[in-house]
Amino acid sequence: MPRPADEILADIKCLAVEYYLATGKPLGVTGEIAEAEAGRLLGLELLEARSPGYDAVRRVGDGVETIQIKGRWKRQGRDWGRVPSINTDQPFDAVMLVLMQGDYEVFEIWQASRDAVVGRLDLPGSRARIERRAMGVTQFKAIATRIWPTGD
């Protein structure tokens, strides 16, 4: 019988940190951890891997909101770097950015609408932003709302 997914995820987090400490390189599981944590913390319905356009849906009244989920992890320090590339060629309603630190503990989750994301990515200037469809975490936060944790 397979182990529960949350147990496996806990092991993956430990292994990812251990791998980073041994090699100085991330293991490449940040996106999957971000999706699982957003689903757990926010009650999202995660879709099958490689679903075009979005990773999860959230029931809103009689409809659904489609969400791309991006993740960033840092062991320590202040700089979060860049948000992974955002696919604007497919339909979605919002982008969530899951920020994790230390042992892959969720620090914050931010959400921005499709219009805000596309508007920011289409601004003239940065080649990385326009061609790779990526922006800095600080830029993302400027157009987003923090949705987790709430209340402070």
SULTADA-V833514 format. One record per helix or strand of 3 or more residues. SS is the DSSP state (H for helix, E for strand). FROM is the first residue (numbers start at 1). TO is the last residue. If there is no record, write none. Layout:
ss: [SS,SS]
from: [FROM,FROM]
to: [TO,TO]
This chain:
ss: [H,H,E,E,E,E,H,H,H,E]
from: [5,30,56,63,94,105,114,127,137,145]
to: [23,42,60,74,101,113,121,132,143,148]
